């Protein structure tokens, strides 16, 4: 099994959900990746290298408080990217 940060998929999912509400922010690949990267950099990585580790981590990540933290950080990222887009 490979080692991976299980937060990546969760953050991508949250950002996609938030884009449905945040139509005021550019959704080009550069801006979207900037939002995802900012959000991931503000969170403690959740690495796993076994099936048991993946299950335990996914249970933790499905808690309301944890998801709310991701949403709050992602919303800040949306605001930052809106103010300072890097796309061409």
PDB file with SEQRES, HELIX, SHEET and CRYST1 records, atoms N, CA, C and O in Angstrom:
SEQRES   1 A   88  UNK UNK UNK UNK UNK UNK UNK UNK UNK UNK UNK UNK UNK          
SEQRES   2 A   88  UNK UNK UNK UNK UNK UNK UNK UNK UNK UNK UNK UNK UNK          
SEQRES   3 A   88  UNK UNK UNK UNK UNK UNK UNK UNK UNK UNK UNK UNK UNK          
SEQRES   4 A   88  UNK UNK UNK UNK UNK UNK UNK UNK UNK UNK UNK UNK UNK          
SEQRES   5 A   88  UNK UNK UNK UNK UNK UNK UNK UNK UNK UNK UNK UNK UNK          
SEQRES   6 A   88  UNK UNK UNK UNK UNK UNK UNK UNK UNK UNK UNK UNK UNK          
SEQRES   7 A   88  UNK UNK UNK UNK UNK UNK UNK UNK UNK UNK                      
HELIX    1 AA1 UNK A    7  UNK A   19  1                                  13    
HELIX    2 AA2 UNK A   29  UNK A   42  1                                  14    
HELIX    3 AA3 UNK A   51  UNK A   61  1                                  11    
HELIX    4 AA4 UNK A   64  UNK A   83  1                                  20    
CRYST1    1.000    1.000    1.000  90.00  90.00  90.00 P 1           1          
ATOM      1  N   UNK A   1       0.824  -1.178   0.000  1.00  0.00           N  
ATOM      2  CA  UNK A   1       0.000   0.000   0.000  1.00  0.00           C  
ATOM      3  C   UNK A   1       0.875   1.251   0.000  1.00  0.00           C  
ATOM      4  O   UNK A   1       1.968   1.259   0.566  1.00  0.00           O  
ATOM      5  N   UNK A   2       0.392   2.274  -0.624  1.00  0.00           N  
ATOM      6  CA  UNK A   2       1.152   3.511  -0.673  1.00  0.00           C  
ATOM      7  C   UNK A   2       0.713   4.455   0.447  1.00  0.00           C  
ATOM      8  O   UNK A   2      -0.394   4.356   0.975  1.00  0.00           O  
ATOM      9  N   UNK A   3       1.596   5.350   0.781  1.00  0.00           N  
ATOM     10  CA  UNK A   3       1.290   6.367   1.785  1.00  0.00           C  
ATOM     11  C   UNK A   3       0.640   7.540   1.072  1.00  0.00           C  
ATOM     12  O   UNK A   3       1.138   8.001   0.044  1.00  0.00           O  
ATOM     13  N   UNK A   4      -0.463   8.020   1.610  1.00  0.00           N  
ATOM     14  CA  UNK A   4      -1.133   9.156   0.992  1.00  0.00           C  
ATOM     15  C   UNK A   4      -1.788  10.039   2.043  1.00  0.00           C  
ATOM     16  O   UNK A   4      -2.161   9.585   3.125  1.00  0.00           O  
ATOM     17  N   UNK A   5      -1.916  11.312   1.691  1.00  0.00           N  
ATOM     18  CA  UNK A   5      -2.617  12.267   2.541  1.00  0.00           C  
ATOM     19  C   UNK A   5      -4.103  12.172   2.181  1.00  0.00           C  
ATOM     20  O   UNK A   5      -4.523  12.612   1.111  1.00  0.00           O  
ATOM     21  N   UNK A   6      -4.870  11.605   3.070  1.00  0.00           N  
ATOM     22  CA  UNK A   6      -6.288  11.371   2.797  1.00  0.00           C  
ATOM     23  C   UNK A   6      -7.118  12.643   2.749  1.00  0.00           C  
ATOM     24  O   UNK A   6      -8.278  12.610   2.340  1.00  0.00           O  
ATOM     25  N   UNK A   7      -6.548  13.743   3.156  1.00  0.00           N  
ATOM     26  CA  UNK A   7      -7.269  15.017   3.114  1.00  0.00           C  
ATOM     27  C   UNK A   7      -7.470  15.544   1.695  1.00  0.00           C  
ATOM     28  O   UNK A   7      -8.410  16.297   1.441  1.00  0.00           O  
ATOM     29  N   UNK A   8      -6.609  15.160   0.787  1.00  0.00           N  
ATOM     30  CA  UNK A   8      -6.647  15.740  -0.560  1.00  0.00           C  
ATOM     31  C   UNK A   8      -8.018  15.557  -1.192  1.00  0.00           C  
ATOM     32  O   UNK A   8      -8.609  16.530  -1.661  1.00  0.00           O  
ATOM     33  N   UNK A   9      -8.533  14.343  -1.216  1.00  0.00           N  
ATOM     34  CA  UNK A   9      -9.832  14.102  -1.845  1.00  0.00           C  
ATOM     35  C   UNK A   9     -10.965  14.815  -1.111  1.00  0.00           C  
ATOM     36  O   UNK A   9     -11.889  15.334  -1.738  1.00  0.00           O  
ATOM     37  N   UNK A  10     -10.888  14.837   0.215  1.00  0.00           N  
ATOM     38  CA  UNK A  10     -11.927  15.503   0.997  1.00  0.00           C  
ATOM     39  C   UNK A  10     -11.941  17.002   0.716  1.00  0.00           C  
ATOM     40  O   UNK A  10     -13.007  17.589   0.528  1.00  0.00           O  
ATOM     41  N   UNK A  11     -10.766  17.619   0.686  1.00  0.00           N  
ATOM     42  CA  UNK A  11     -10.682  19.058   0.406  1.00  0.00           C  
ATOM     43  C   UNK A  11     -11.176  19.356  -1.006  1.00  0.00           C  
ATOM     44  O   UNK A  11     -11.903  20.328  -1.213  1.00  0.00           O  
ATOM     45  N   UNK A  12     -10.792  18.538  -1.973  1.00  0.00           N  
ATOM     46  CA  UNK A  12     -11.274  18.738  -3.352  1.00  0.00           C  
ATOM     47  C   UNK A  12     -12.796  18.666  -3.403  1.00  0.00           C  
ATOM     48  O   UNK A  12     -13.433  19.464  -4.091  1.00  0.00           O  
ATOM     49  N   UNK A  13     -13.378  17.717  -2.682  1.00  0.00           N  
ATOM     50  CA  UNK A  13     -14.829  17.559  -2.645  1.00  0.00           C  
ATOM     51  C   UNK A  13     -15.490  18.787  -2.028  1.00  0.00           C  
ATOM     52  O   UNK A  13     -16.483  19.286  -2.558  1.00  0.00           O  
ATOM     53  N   UNK A  14     -14.957  19.274  -0.924  1.00  0.00           N  
ATOM     54  CA  UNK A  14     -15.510  20.455  -0.256  1.00  0.00           C  
ATOM     55  C   UNK A  14     -15.418  21.671  -1.181  1.00  0.00           C  
ATOM     56  O   UNK A  14     -16.378  22.434  -1.293  1.00  0.00           O  
ATOM     57  N   UNK A  15     -14.289  21.855  -1.832  1.00  0.00           N  
ATOM     58  CA  UNK A  15     -14.110  23.001  -2.736  1.00  0.00           C  
ATOM     59  C   UNK A  15     -15.117  22.930  -3.884  1.00  0.00           C  
ATOM     60  O   UNK A  15     -15.699  23.950  -4.253  1.00  0.00           O  
ATOM     61  N   UNK A  16     -15.330  21.750  -4.448  1.00  0.00           N  
ATOM     62  CA  UNK A  16     -16.317  21.607  -5.524  1.00  0.00           C  
ATOM     63  C   UNK A  16     -17.719  21.983  -5.027  1.00  0.00           C  
ATOM     64  O   UNK A  16     -18.472  22.652  -5.736  1.00  0.00           O  
ATOM     65  N   UNK A  17     -18.062  21.556  -3.822  1.00  0.00           N  
ATOM     66  CA  UNK A  17     -19.367  21.902  -3.246  1.00  0.00           C  
ATOM     67  C   UNK A  17     -19.487  23.420  -3.052  1.00  0.00           C  
ATOM     68  O   UNK A  17     -20.530  24.005  -3.342  1.00  0.00           O  
ATOM     69  N   UNK A  18     -18.427  24.045  -2.565  1.00  0.00           N  
ATOM     70  CA  UNK A  18     -18.465  25.483  -2.299  1.00  0.00           C  
ATOM     71  C   UNK A  18     -18.532  26.298  -3.585  1.00  0.00           C  
ATOM     72  O   UNK A  18     -19.096  27.393  -3.591  1.00  0.00           O  
ATOM     73  N   UNK A  19     -17.970  25.785  -4.666  1.00  0.00           N  
ATOM     74  CA  UNK A  19     -18.043  26.509  -5.939  1.00  0.00           C  
ATOM     75  C   UNK A  19     -19.488  26.683  -6.403  1.00  0.00           C  
ATOM     76  O   UNK A  19     -19.793  27.621  -7.139  1.00  0.00           O  
ATOM     77  N   UNK A  20     -20.373  25.791  -5.980  1.00  0.00           N  
ATOM     78  CA  UNK A  20     -21.787  25.918  -6.349  1.00  0.00           C  
ATOM     79  C   UNK A  20     -22.387  27.186  -5.748  1.00  0.00           C  
ATOM     80  O   UNK A  20     -23.308  27.775  -6.314  1.00  0.00           O  
ATOM     81  N   UNK A  21     -21.856  27.604  -4.589  1.00  0.00           N  
ATOM     82  CA  UNK A  21     -22.333  28.812  -3.914  1.00  0.00           C  
ATOM     83  C   UNK A  21     -21.482  30.033  -4.245  1.00  0.00           C  
ATOM     84  O   UNK A  21     -21.971  31.162  -4.210  1.00  0.00           O  
ATOM     85  N   UNK A  22     -20.216  29.809  -4.565  1.00  0.00           N  
ATOM     86  CA  UNK A  22     -19.277  30.912  -4.775  1.00  0.00           C  
ATOM     87  C   UNK A  22     -19.020  31.145  -6.267  1.00  0.00           C  
ATOM     88  O   UNK A  22     -17.893  31.012  -6.745  1.00  0.00           O  
ATOM     89  N   UNK A  23     -20.062  31.487  -6.974  1.00  0.00           N  
ATOM     90  CA  UNK A  23     -19.943  31.737  -8.412  1.00  0.00           C  
ATOM     91  C   UNK A  23     -19.189  33.032  -8.706  1.00  0.00           C  
ATOM     92  O   UNK A  23     -18.888  33.329  -9.863  1.00  0.00           O  
ATOM     93  N   UNK A  24     -18.883  33.804  -7.657  1.00  0.00           N  
ATOM     94  CA  UNK A  24     -18.162  35.056  -7.801  1.00  0.00           C  
ATOM     95  C   UNK A  24     -16.646  34.850  -7.890  1.00  0.00           C  
ATOM     96  O   UNK A  24     -15.899  35.807  -8.088  1.00  0.00           O  
ATOM     97  N   UNK A  25     -16.197  33.602  -7.743  1.00  0.00           N  
ATOM     98  CA  UNK A  25     -14.762  33.297  -7.755  1.00  0.00           C  
ATOM     99  C   UNK A  25     -14.438  32.507  -9.012  1.00  0.00           C  
ATOM    100  O   UNK A  25     -15.153  31.574  -9.379  1.00  0.00           O  
ATOM    101  N   UNK A  26     -13.353  32.894  -9.662  1.00  0.00           N  
ATOM    102  CA  UNK A  26     -12.915  32.219 -10.883  1.00  0.00           C  
ATOM    103  C   UNK A  26     -12.729  30.727 -10.613  1.00  0.00           C  
ATOM    104  O   UNK A  26     -12.181  30.342  -9.580  1.00  0.00           O  
ATOM    105  N   UNK A  27     -13.180  29.899 -11.535  1.00  0.00           N  
ATOM    106  CA  UNK A  27     -13.063  28.447 -11.361  1.00  0.00           C  
ATOM    107  C   UNK A  27     -12.087  27.818 -12.358  1.00  0.00           C  
ATOM    108  O   UNK A  27     -12.164  26.625 -12.648  1.00  0.00           O  
ATOM    109  N   UNK A  28     -11.162  28.642 -12.880  1.00  0.00           N  
ATOM    110  CA  UNK A  28     -10.150  28.068 -13.773  1.00  0.00           C  
ATOM    111  C   UNK A  28      -9.266  27.120 -12.952  1.00  0.00           C  
ATOM    112  O   UNK A  28      -9.276  27.164 -11.722  1.00  0.00           O  
ATOM    113  N   UNK A  29      -8.520  26.286 -13.626  1.00  0.00           N  
ATOM    114  CA  UNK A  29      -7.703  25.284 -12.945  1.00  0.00           C  
ATOM    115  C   UNK A  29      -6.704  25.909 -11.965  1.00  0.00           C  
ATOM    116  O   UNK A  29      -6.492  25.386 -10.871  1.00  0.00           O  
ATOM    117  N   UNK A  30      -6.095  27.023 -12.359  1.00  0.00           N  
ATOM    118  CA  UNK A  30      -5.109  27.687 -11.487  1.00  0.00           C  
ATOM    119  C   UNK A  30      -5.765  28.169 -10.198  1.00  0.00           C  
ATOM    120  O   UNK A  30      -5.251  27.909  -9.109  1.00  0.00           O  
ATOM    121  N   UNK A  31      -6.885  28.862 -10.307  1.00  0.00           N  
ATOM    122  CA  UNK A  31      -7.567  29.380  -9.110  1.00  0.00           C  
ATOM    123  C   UNK A  31      -8.077  28.244  -8.238  1.00  0.00           C  
ATOM    124  O   UNK A  31      -7.939  28.290  -7.016  1.00  0.00           O  
ATOM    125  N   UNK A  32      -8.659  27.233  -8.851  1.00  0.00           N  
ATOM    126  CA  UNK A  32      -9.163  26.093  -8.095  1.00  0.00           C  
ATOM    127  C   UNK A  32      -8.024  25.396  -7.348  1.00  0.00           C  
ATOM    128  O   UNK A  32      -8.168  25.046  -6.177  1.00  0.00           O  
ATOM    129  N   UNK A  33      -6.899  25.197  -8.025  1.00  0.00           N  
ATOM    130  CA  UNK A  33      -5.748  24.559  -7.379  1.00  0.00           C  
ATOM    131  C   UNK A  33      -5.174  25.433  -6.264  1.00  0.00           C  
ATOM    132  O   UNK A  33      -4.709  24.914  -5.249  1.00  0.00           O  
ATOM    133  N   UNK A  34      -5.203  26.743  -6.442  1.00  0.00           N  
ATOM    134  CA  UNK A  34      -4.733  27.648  -5.387  1.00  0.00           C  
ATOM    135  C   UNK A  34      -5.611  27.515  -4.134  1.00  0.00           C  
ATOM    136  O   UNK A  34      -5.099  27.510  -3.014  1.00  0.00           O  
ATOM    137  N   UNK A  35      -6.916  27.407  -4.325  1.00  0.00           N  
ATOM    138  CA  UNK A  35      -7.837  27.256  -3.200  1.00  0.00           C  
ATOM    139  C   UNK A  35      -7.585  25.928  -2.488  1.00  0.00           C  
ATOM    140  O   UNK A  35      -7.521  25.876  -1.260  1.00  0.00           O  
ATOM    141  N   UNK A  36      -7.444  24.873  -3.255  1.00  0.00           N  
ATOM    142  CA  UNK A  36      -7.189  23.548  -2.676  1.00  0.00           C  
ATOM    143  C   UNK A  36      -5.853  23.534  -1.942  1.00  0.00           C  
ATOM    144  O   UNK A  36      -5.764  23.022  -0.826  1.00  0.00           O  
ATOM    145  N   UNK A  37      -4.822  24.089  -2.557  1.00  0.00           N  
ATOM    146  CA  UNK A  37      -3.488  24.093  -1.950  1.00  0.00           C  
ATOM    147  C   UNK A  37      -3.475  24.909  -0.669  1.00  0.00           C  
ATOM    148  O   UNK A  37      -2.927  24.464   0.340  1.00  0.00           O  
ATOM    149  N   UNK A  38      -4.069  26.093  -0.691  1.00  0.00           N  
ATOM    150  CA  UNK A  38      -4.121  26.928   0.517  1.00  0.00           C  
ATOM    151  C   UNK A  38      -4.815  26.157   1.648  1.00  0.00           C  
ATOM    152  O   UNK A  38      -4.321  26.104   2.775  1.00  0.00           O  
ATOM    153  N   UNK A  39      -5.949  25.570   1.329  1.00  0.00           N  
ATOM    154  CA  UNK A  39      -6.717  24.845   2.345  1.00  0.00           C  
ATOM    155  C   UNK A  39      -5.899  23.694   2.924  1.00  0.00           C  
ATOM    156  O   UNK A  39      -5.839  23.527   4.142  1.00  0.00           O  
ATOM    157  N   UNK A  40      -5.273  22.905   2.065  1.00  0.00           N  
ATOM    158  CA  UNK A  40      -4.459  21.778   2.541  1.00  0.00           C  
ATOM    159  C   UNK A  40      -3.295  22.251   3.406  1.00  0.00           C  
ATOM    160  O   UNK A  40      -2.952  21.606   4.397  1.00  0.00           O  
ATOM    161  N   UNK A  41      -2.696  23.365   3.037  1.00  0.00           N  
ATOM    162  CA  UNK A  41      -1.546  23.866   3.801  1.00  0.00           C  
ATOM    163  C   UNK A  41      -1.933  24.372   5.190  1.00  0.00           C  
ATOM    164  O   UNK A  41      -1.075  24.485   6.065  1.00  0.00           O  
ATOM    165  N   UNK A  42      -3.213  24.678   5.402  1.00  0.00           N  
ATOM    166  CA  UNK A  42      -3.663  25.161   6.705  1.00  0.00           C  
ATOM    167  C   UNK A  42      -4.092  24.025   7.638  1.00  0.00           C  
ATOM    168  O   UNK A  42      -4.301  24.239   8.832  1.00  0.00           O  
ATOM    169  N   UNK A  43      -4.219  22.831   7.091  1.00  0.00           N  
ATOM    170  CA  UNK A  43      -4.682  21.682   7.865  1.00  0.00           C  
ATOM    171  C   UNK A  43      -3.531  20.723   8.168  1.00  0.00           C  
ATOM    172  O   UNK A  43      -2.561  20.641   7.415  1.00  0.00           O  
ATOM    173  N   UNK A  44      -3.656  20.005   9.274  1.00  0.00           N  
ATOM    174  CA  UNK A  44      -2.670  18.972   9.602  1.00  0.00           C  
ATOM    175  C   UNK A  44      -2.892  17.800   8.645  1.00  0.00           C  
ATOM    176  O   UNK A  44      -4.015  17.308   8.530  1.00  0.00           O  
ATOM    177  N   UNK A  45      -1.846  17.346   7.960  1.00  0.00           N  
ATOM    178  CA  UNK A  45      -2.007  16.224   7.025  1.00  0.00           C  
ATOM    179  C   UNK A  45      -2.544  14.988   7.739  1.00  0.00           C  
ATOM    180  O   UNK A  45      -2.286  14.786   8.926  1.00  0.00           O  
ATOM    181  N   UNK A  46      -3.277  14.180   7.023  1.00  0.00           N  
ATOM    182  CA  UNK A  46      -3.812  12.927   7.558  1.00  0.00           C  
ATOM    183  C   UNK A  46      -3.299  11.795   6.663  1.00  0.00           C  
ATOM    184  O   UNK A  46      -3.958  11.400   5.702  1.00  0.00           O  
ATOM    185  N   UNK A  47      -2.119  11.283   6.995  1.00  0.00           N  
ATOM    186  CA  UNK A  47      -1.495  10.228   6.205  1.00  0.00           C  
ATOM    187  C   UNK A  47      -1.916   8.854   6.705  1.00  0.00           C  
ATOM    188  O   UNK A  47      -2.156   8.658   7.897  1.00  0.00           O  
ATOM    189  N   UNK A  48      -2.000   7.910   5.781  1.00  0.00           N  
ATOM    190  CA  UNK A  48      -2.292   6.520   6.133  1.00  0.00           C  
ATOM    191  C   UNK A  48      -1.537   5.610   5.174  1.00  0.00           C  
ATOM    192  O   UNK A  48      -1.323   5.944   4.008  1.00  0.00           O  
ATOM    193  N   UNK A  49      -1.139   4.450   5.695  1.00  0.00           N  
ATOM    194  CA  UNK A  49      -0.439   3.492   4.844  1.00  0.00           C  
ATOM    195  C   UNK A  49      -1.016   2.081   4.988  1.00  0.00           C  
ATOM    196  O   UNK A  49      -0.445   1.116   4.481  1.00  0.00           O  
ATOM    197  N   UNK A  50      -2.143   1.971   5.676  1.00  0.00           N  
ATOM    198  CA  UNK A  50      -2.795   0.672   5.814  1.00  0.00           C  
ATOM    199  C   UNK A  50      -4.298   0.866   5.703  1.00  0.00           C  
ATOM    200  O   UNK A  50      -4.798   1.986   5.809  1.00  0.00           O  
ATOM    201  N   UNK A  51      -5.010  -0.220   5.492  1.00  0.00           N  
ATOM    202  CA  UNK A  51      -6.464  -0.130   5.388  1.00  0.00           C  
ATOM    203  C   UNK A  51      -7.073   0.315   6.718  1.00  0.00           C  
ATOM    204  O   UNK A  51      -8.013   1.109   6.736  1.00  0.00           O  
ATOM    205  N   UNK A  52      -6.546  -0.189   7.818  1.00  0.00           N  
ATOM    206  CA  UNK A  52      -7.032   0.221   9.133  1.00  0.00           C  
ATOM    207  C   UNK A  52      -6.804   1.720   9.347  1.00  0.00           C  
ATOM    208  O   UNK A  52      -7.684   2.420   9.847  1.00  0.00           O  
ATOM    209  N   UNK A  53      -5.633   2.201   8.972  1.00  0.00           N  
ATOM    210  CA  UNK A  53      -5.331   3.622   9.089  1.00  0.00           C  
ATOM    211  C   UNK A  53      -6.262   4.475   8.251  1.00  0.00           C  
ATOM    212  O   UNK A  53      -6.678   5.553   8.678  1.00  0.00           O  
ATOM    213  N   UNK A  54      -6.590   3.997   7.056  1.00  0.00           N  
ATOM    214  CA  UNK A  54      -7.520   4.726   6.192  1.00  0.00           C  
ATOM    215  C   UNK A  54      -8.908   4.803   6.829  1.00  0.00           C  
ATOM    216  O   UNK A  54      -9.541   5.858   6.816  1.00  0.00           O  
ATOM    217  N   UNK A  55      -9.379   3.686   7.385  1.00  0.00           N  
ATOM    218  CA  UNK A  55     -10.705   3.651   8.002  1.00  0.00           C  
ATOM    219  C   UNK A  55     -10.765   4.595   9.196  1.00  0.00           C  
ATOM    220  O   UNK A  55     -11.705   5.379   9.317  1.00  0.00           O  
ATOM    221  N   UNK A  56      -9.778   4.526  10.070  1.00  0.00           N  
ATOM    222  CA  UNK A  56      -9.762   5.385  11.255  1.00  0.00           C  
ATOM    223  C   UNK A  56      -9.725   6.856  10.849  1.00  0.00           C  
ATOM    224  O   UNK A  56     -10.447   7.679  11.411  1.00  0.00           O  
ATOM    225  N   UNK A  57      -8.889   7.179   9.878  1.00  0.00           N  
ATOM    226  CA  UNK A  57      -8.763   8.565   9.427  1.00  0.00           C  
ATOM    227  C   UNK A  57     -10.048   9.056   8.772  1.00  0.00           C  
ATOM    228  O   UNK A  57     -10.459  10.193   9.001  1.00  0.00           O  
ATOM    229  N   UNK A  58     -10.686   8.220   7.965  1.00  0.00           N  
ATOM    230  CA  UNK A  58     -11.928   8.628   7.302  1.00  0.00           C  
ATOM    231  C   UNK A  58     -13.047   8.846   8.306  1.00  0.00           C  
ATOM    232  O   UNK A  58     -13.874   9.740   8.126  1.00  0.00           O  
ATOM    233  N   UNK A  59     -13.085   8.040   9.361  1.00  0.00           N  
ATOM    234  CA  UNK A  59     -14.090   8.244  10.415  1.00  0.00           C  
ATOM    235  C   UNK A  59     -13.860   9.609  11.060  1.00  0.00           C  
ATOM    236  O   UNK A  59     -14.804  10.368  11.274  1.00  0.00           O  
ATOM    237  N   UNK A  60     -12.606   9.913  11.366  1.00  0.00           N  
ATOM    238  CA  UNK A  60     -12.269  11.209  11.962  1.00  0.00           C  
ATOM    239  C   UNK A  60     -12.665  12.358  11.036  1.00  0.00           C  
ATOM    240  O   UNK A  60     -13.194  13.373  11.489  1.00  0.00           O  
ATOM    241  N   UNK A  61     -12.409  12.194   9.755  1.00  0.00           N  
ATOM    242  CA  UNK A  61     -12.672  13.275   8.798  1.00  0.00           C  
ATOM    243  C   UNK A  61     -14.163  13.460   8.535  1.00  0.00           C  
ATOM    244  O   UNK A  61     -14.566  14.500   8.016  1.00  0.00           O  
ATOM    245  N   UNK A  62     -14.983  12.485   8.879  1.00  0.00           N  
ATOM    246  CA  UNK A  62     -16.427  12.610   8.665  1.00  0.00           C  
ATOM    247  C   UNK A  62     -17.146  13.272   9.825  1.00  0.00           C  
ATOM    248  O   UNK A  62     -18.361  13.460   9.767  1.00  0.00           O  
ATOM    249  N   UNK A  63     -16.431  13.626  10.867  1.00  0.00           N  
ATOM    250  CA  UNK A  63     -17.051  14.314  11.995  1.00  0.00           C  
ATOM    251  C   UNK A  63     -17.420  15.743  11.586  1.00  0.00           C  
ATOM    252  O   UNK A  63     -16.691  16.385  10.831  1.00  0.00           O  
ATOM    253  N   UNK A  64     -18.536  16.225  12.082  1.00  0.00           N  
ATOM    254  CA  UNK A  64     -19.032  17.561  11.715  1.00  0.00           C  
ATOM    255  C   UNK A  64     -18.024  18.665  11.976  1.00  0.00           C  
ATOM    256  O   UNK A  64     -17.807  19.530  11.128  1.00  0.00           O  
ATOM    257  N   UNK A  65     -17.413  18.635  13.145  1.00  0.00           N  
ATOM    258  CA  UNK A  65     -16.469  19.691  13.521  1.00  0.00           C  
ATOM    259  C   UNK A  65     -15.298  19.741  12.552  1.00  0.00           C  
ATOM    260  O   UNK A  65     -14.847  20.823  12.177  1.00  0.00           O  
ATOM    261  N   UNK A  66     -14.807  18.585  12.147  1.00  0.00           N  
ATOM    262  CA  UNK A  66     -13.671  18.535  11.231  1.00  0.00           C  
ATOM    263  C   UNK A  66     -14.060  19.101   9.870  1.00  0.00           C  
ATOM    264  O   UNK A  66     -13.311  19.877   9.277  1.00  0.00           O  
ATOM    265  N   UNK A  67     -15.224  18.713   9.382  1.00  0.00           N  
ATOM    266  CA  UNK A  67     -15.694  19.209   8.081  1.00  0.00           C  
ATOM    267  C   UNK A  67     -15.934  20.717   8.143  1.00  0.00           C  
ATOM    268  O   UNK A  67     -15.651  21.433   7.182  1.00  0.00           O  
ATOM    269  N   UNK A  68     -16.451  21.196   9.265  1.00  0.00           N  
ATOM    270  CA  UNK A  68     -16.673  22.635   9.425  1.00  0.00           C  
ATOM    271  C   UNK A  68     -15.358  23.390   9.371  1.00  0.00           C  
ATOM    272  O   UNK A  68     -15.287  24.484   8.810  1.00  0.00           O  
ATOM    273  N   UNK A  69     -14.319  22.812   9.951  1.00  0.00           N  
ATOM    274  CA  UNK A  69     -12.992  23.439   9.901  1.00  0.00           C  
ATOM    275  C   UNK A  69     -12.492  23.530   8.460  1.00  0.00           C  
ATOM    276  O   UNK A  69     -11.943  24.554   8.054  1.00  0.00           O  
ATOM    277  N   UNK A  70     -12.682  22.474   7.701  1.00  0.00           N  
ATOM    278  CA  UNK A  70     -12.268  22.488   6.288  1.00  0.00           C  
ATOM    279  C   UNK A  70     -13.038  23.564   5.530  1.00  0.00           C  
ATOM    280  O   UNK A  70     -12.449  24.316   4.754  1.00  0.00           O  
ATOM    281  N   UNK A  71     -14.332  23.642   5.745  1.00  0.00           N  
ATOM    282  CA  UNK A  71     -15.166  24.634   5.053  1.00  0.00           C  
ATOM    283  C   UNK A  71     -14.728  26.047   5.404  1.00  0.00           C  
ATOM    284  O   UNK A  71     -14.619  26.896   4.519  1.00  0.00           O  
ATOM    285  N   UNK A  72     -14.474  26.312   6.679  1.00  0.00           N  
ATOM    286  CA  UNK A  72     -14.060  27.654   7.103  1.00  0.00           C  
ATOM    287  C   UNK A  72     -12.744  28.059   6.447  1.00  0.00           C  
ATOM    288  O   UNK A  72     -12.599  29.191   5.986  1.00  0.00           O  
ATOM    289  N   UNK A  73     -11.803  27.151   6.408  1.00  0.00           N  
ATOM    290  CA  UNK A  73     -10.505  27.449   5.794  1.00  0.00           C  
ATOM    291  C   UNK A  73     -10.662  27.622   4.293  1.00  0.00           C  
ATOM    292  O   UNK A  73     -10.059  28.521   3.707  1.00  0.00           O  
ATOM    293  N   UNK A  74     -11.459  26.777   3.666  1.00  0.00           N  
ATOM    294  CA  UNK A  74     -11.675  26.882   2.218  1.00  0.00           C  
ATOM    295  C   UNK A  74     -12.362  28.204   1.866  1.00  0.00           C  
ATOM    296  O   UNK A  74     -12.037  28.812   0.846  1.00  0.00           O  
ATOM    297  N   UNK A  75     -13.299  28.652   2.689  1.00  0.00           N  
ATOM    298  CA  UNK A  75     -13.964  29.934   2.424  1.00  0.00           C  
ATOM    299  C   UNK A  75     -12.959  31.085   2.467  1.00  0.00           C  
ATOM    300  O   UNK A  75     -13.030  32.014   1.662  1.00  0.00           O  
ATOM    301  N   UNK A  76     -12.036  31.015   3.404  1.00  0.00           N  
ATOM    302  CA  UNK A  76     -10.980  32.038   3.452  1.00  0.00           C  
ATOM    303  C   UNK A  76     -10.134  31.967   2.182  1.00  0.00           C  
ATOM    304  O   UNK A  76      -9.753  32.996   1.624  1.00  0.00           O  
ATOM    305  N   UNK A  77      -9.846  30.752   1.734  1.00  0.00           N  
ATOM    306  CA  UNK A  77      -9.069  30.574   0.503  1.00  0.00           C  
ATOM    307  C   UNK A  77      -9.810  31.159  -0.701  1.00  0.00           C  
ATOM    308  O   UNK A  77      -9.197  31.791  -1.560  1.00  0.00           O  
ATOM    309  N   UNK A  78     -11.116  30.952  -0.764  1.00  0.00           N  
ATOM    310  CA  UNK A  78     -11.916  31.542  -1.852  1.00  0.00           C  
ATOM    311  C   UNK A  78     -11.762  33.058  -1.852  1.00  0.00           C  
ATOM    312  O   UNK A  78     -11.556  33.668  -2.901  1.00  0.00           O  
ATOM    313  N   UNK A  79     -11.862  33.659  -0.672  1.00  0.00           N  
ATOM    314  CA  UNK A  79     -11.745  35.119  -0.581  1.00  0.00           C  
ATOM    315  C   UNK A  79     -10.361  35.599  -1.009  1.00  0.00           C  
ATOM    316  O   UNK A  79     -10.243  36.599  -1.717  1.00  0.00           O  
ATOM    317  N   UNK A  80      -9.316  34.893  -0.585  1.00  0.00           N  
ATOM    318  CA  UNK A  80      -7.950  35.279  -0.958  1.00  0.00           C  
ATOM    319  C   UNK A  80      -7.719  35.156  -2.458  1.00  0.00           C  
ATOM    320  O   UNK A  80      -7.115  36.034  -3.074  1.00  0.00           O  
ATOM    321  N   UNK A  81      -8.191  34.083  -3.031  1.00  0.00           N  
ATOM    322  CA  UNK A  81      -7.999  33.876  -4.475  1.00  0.00           C  
ATOM    323  C   UNK A  81      -8.823  34.882  -5.274  1.00  0.00           C  
ATOM    324  O   UNK A  81      -8.384  35.354  -6.323  1.00  0.00           O  
ATOM    325  N   UNK A  82     -10.003  35.206  -4.784  1.00  0.00           N  
ATOM    326  CA  UNK A  82     -10.819  36.221  -5.463  1.00  0.00           C  
ATOM    327  C   UNK A  82     -10.095  37.565  -5.471  1.00  0.00           C  
ATOM    328  O   UNK A  82     -10.102  38.274  -6.478  1.00  0.00           O  
ATOM    329  N   UNK A  83      -9.476  37.910  -4.352  1.00  0.00           N  
ATOM    330  CA  UNK A  83      -8.776  39.188  -4.243  1.00  0.00           C  
ATOM    331  C   UNK A  83      -7.460  39.208  -5.019  1.00  0.00           C  
ATOM    332  O   UNK A  83      -7.046  40.254  -5.518  1.00  0.00           O  
ATOM    333  N   UNK A  84      -6.811  38.064  -5.117  1.00  0.00           N  
ATOM    334  CA  UNK A  84      -5.481  37.981  -5.740  1.00  0.00           C  
ATOM    335  C   UNK A  84      -5.356  36.780  -6.683  1.00  0.00           C  
ATOM    336  O   UNK A  84      -4.559  35.878  -6.426  1.00  0.00           O  
ATOM    337  N   UNK A  85      -6.123  36.759  -7.754  1.00  0.00           N  
ATOM    338  CA  UNK A  85      -6.031  35.612  -8.672  1.00  0.00           C  
ATOM    339  C   UNK A  85      -4.679  35.575  -9.382  1.00  0.00           C  
ATOM    340  O   UNK A  85      -4.117  36.618  -9.715  1.00  0.00           O  
ATOM    341  N   UNK A  86      -4.171  34.385  -9.607  1.00  0.00           N  
ATOM    342  CA  UNK A  86      -2.879  34.237 -10.282  1.00  0.00           C  
ATOM    343  C   UNK A  86      -3.004  33.787 -11.747  1.00  0.00           C  
ATOM    344  O   UNK A  86      -1.999  33.628 -12.440  1.00  0.00           O  
ATOM    345  N   UNK A  87      -4.231  33.587 -12.203  1.00  0.00           N  
ATOM    346  CA  UNK A  87      -4.409  33.085 -13.567  1.00  0.00           C  
ATOM    347  C   UNK A  87      -4.032  34.155 -14.588  1.00  0.00           C  
ATOM    348  O   UNK A  87      -3.929  35.342 -14.279  1.00  0.00           O  
ATOM    349  N   UNK A  88      -3.835  33.688 -15.802  1.00  0.00           N  
ATOM    350  CA  UNK A  88      -3.451  34.618 -16.880  1.00  0.00           C  
ATOM    351  C   UNK A  88      -4.654  35.126 -17.621  1.00  0.00           C  
ATOM    352  O   UNK A  88      -4.516  35.915 -18.556  1.00  0.00           O  
TER     353      UNK A  88                                                      
END                                                                             
